[in-house]
Amino acid sequence: MTLHRTLLAAALTALLATTAAAQTMKAADVHPAGYPTVVAVDAMGKKLEAATQGRIKFQMFPGSVLGGEKEMIEQTQVGAIQILRTSLGPVGPVVPEVNVFNMPFVFRNVAHMRAVIDGPIGQELLDKISASPARLVGLAWMDGGSRSLYTKKPVRKPEDLKGQKIRMMGNPLFVDTMNAMGGNGIAMGFGEVFTAIQTGVVDGAENNPPSFFSTNHHKAGARFYTQTNHLIIPEILVMSKVAWDKLSPADQALVKKTAREAQMEQRALWDTAVGESTAKLKADGVEFIEMDNKAFFDATAPVRAKYGAQFTELMARIAAVK
Ligand code: GTR
């Protein structure tokens, strides 16, 4: 009897141990299969499965099947999604410290942004996310290139935006940015923008070339792409704190390592995607309006002053990165 009990207890403990160690990770992205972020995170999942002999199972849910970014962030916070690739834009409302990267013209260009996210400031921000009460763990950065304005009517200067409703990501900082640039910023989920442009609910939006092209917003009527380059927002790979806490230290290290590899893999895919989508947009008849964006830089100074007041020192350090 005693022996039975002991055996039973041992079997039960072993069973519980395997159950606790086995994990299925649901990864989510608003972008469709084949998009650089999805390809890189998929590859990360394969590495995790291989390195743990299938103890960690990875399942990718691309194309917003689990909701828009705001909803997916919430699901990640509660542990319903384990790994999320999102723009940093909608993370701002839950972790206000990241808004330093969300400010208009905070980076000089994409190379500057990469130098910052690859260095100590990038790591500090990931750590701030992990230490915040948001229940998210910052794993790695991804590249979201540079965002410019696309509209139905050509825009060359802030005055041309007067009265135009422009879709922005869900973060008051972006609505303020568009208002300062001369238009009317309207916060809206990524998935609603096509119909909004088509039906005239908005007159345009803003994004990088791969997202502009993959969403077909030019086919909804936005034919002019004004090279404002007003937002260079890094994207981020986060893990749910709920899932993170269930991992052994060794698995946590493995997740961090593969996430960092995904960061570099995505970057290479990204550069190709920018070139290809730019060429395809042009071939589809989108007019790229090249102009001096200084007027937009100057117009957004009050936004940097308002939101940057709490980040003065950090912004000086960002500016000093070569
Ligand atoms: C894309 C970004 C997405 C999403 C989208 C948007 O460039 O990769 O994560 O934020 O923009 O505008 O909502």
Boltz pocket constraint, residues with backbone or C-beta under 6 A from the ligand:
constraints:
  - pocket:
      binder: B
      contacts: [[A, 30], [A, 69], [A, 85], [A, 86], [A, 87], [A, 89], [A, 144], [A, 169], [A, 188], [A, 189], [A, 190], [A, 206], [A, 207], [A, 208], [A, 211], [A, 235]]
      max_distance: 6.0
